[in-house]
């Protein structure tokens, strides 16, 4: 009996040893991918590759990538090869290479390489994730939604939401207790997107526990297991689709599908038409006879504007107010510009008045430089592509990864990069920098389609707050830590400010 058990254990150990050896040599072979090119390779370590502990990391992937950017830059290299798990990635540092990939030779890099599963998770198939002709078709249809004329029509709606934000701050001041701004700004973003995208009143500022805010918050409550699942899906999309892996929990998906379904029926029955994205999508899908497909497509597009716009806009406002609280001289200068321009417009903020606020633009741009909404950008090569003045060929299917955070923190382009300095974005300084060194919304045909809308949301909110309040950091605010689990660049700690009403 003992001999039998011993023999079984020996066989198991032999099998395990063989498997470990096989995997070891399989990884070692995969990690020779870039060796045939004259290209610096960031040393990979089995099994995570070049990027350290993906599964149990102490910092976000975007921060890790920015450190790799600095490491490669210090070696004087203009590009590098690296690995995530078994997958080879090409990382350009040279702005000219980035410009060629994003703009000049865009047709070779049309896809974002973001996982989606249209069959099992219909909300994941949208203008952000779709590829090839499917993406071109929906992008072409949606682009007219974000013209200057459309933004003017949304202006008053956003302004009303910003008044609710100001009222919320007033109510919080009366409590005489320190309060964090992150959740309040998230409610403001939710209200704006609810009105302008879905065409519904969310009233999150008055009721932070509203269904829309509660379910919206759950979209971004990311656990470590969620991160592992999403990382697996990004790196092995076909296997993930076979396993029916979803991006969103089903209950959240069902909530947004229900919201859209009810909205469609309400507008059709009551012949309601509004100047919002929802109306545009209804008109784009008017010839679709399959009502389920129609609902799914409209939900997917409205959801991506909610998820992408809500998170980036509220976080950008949080960073902006945080820096203005730290730098009261900049806050004062911005307030003087706002008040001065409003005097020439009968004390009323209009779209035209907002467009005249040059220092406001600089403050927001500097916020987006120091705290880019997305710390990295990814493109997938759709046809073999040779990098100019090198022997490097990016094969079809290989991903290109650009460290936005690394570029925005590069002292070659932004001296003393940790300093918050809006004057980096005056005309003279901007003219000194090469193209593609400021990438908060990407660049080229596949940049962020909603960037005008997002900027309008942030600027109106900042203007309405700064013209009515002075604010400083509350001692309760320590040195904020970055959220290591988030795909967006955001603080994990709440920001507490002290507000004083301007009489």
Secondary structure, 3 states (H helix, E strand, C coil): CHHHHHHHHHHHHHHHHHHHHHHHHHHHHHCCHHHHCCCEECCCECCCECCCCCCCCCCCHHHHHHHHHHHHHHCCCCEEEEEECCEEEEEECCHHHHHHHHHHCHHHCCECCCCCECCCEHHHCCCCCCCHHHHHHHHHHHHHHHCHHHHHHHHHHHHHHHHHHHHHHHHHHHCCCCEECHHHHHHHHHHHHHHHHHCCCCCCCCCCCCHHHHHHHHHCCCCHHHHHHHHHHHHCHHHHHHCCCCCCCHHHHHHHHHHHHHHHHHHHHHCCCCCCHHHHHHHHCCCCCCHHHHHHHHHHHHHHHHHHHHHHHHHHHHHHHHHHHHCHHHHHHHHHHHHHHHHCCCCCCCHHHHHCCHHHHHHHHHHHHHCCCECEEEEECCCCEECCCCCCEECCCCEEEEEHHHHHCCCCCCCCCCCCCHHHHCHHHHHHCCCCCCCCCCCHHHCCCCHHHHHHHHHHHHHHHHCCEEEEECCCCCCCCECCCCCECCECCCCEEEEEECC
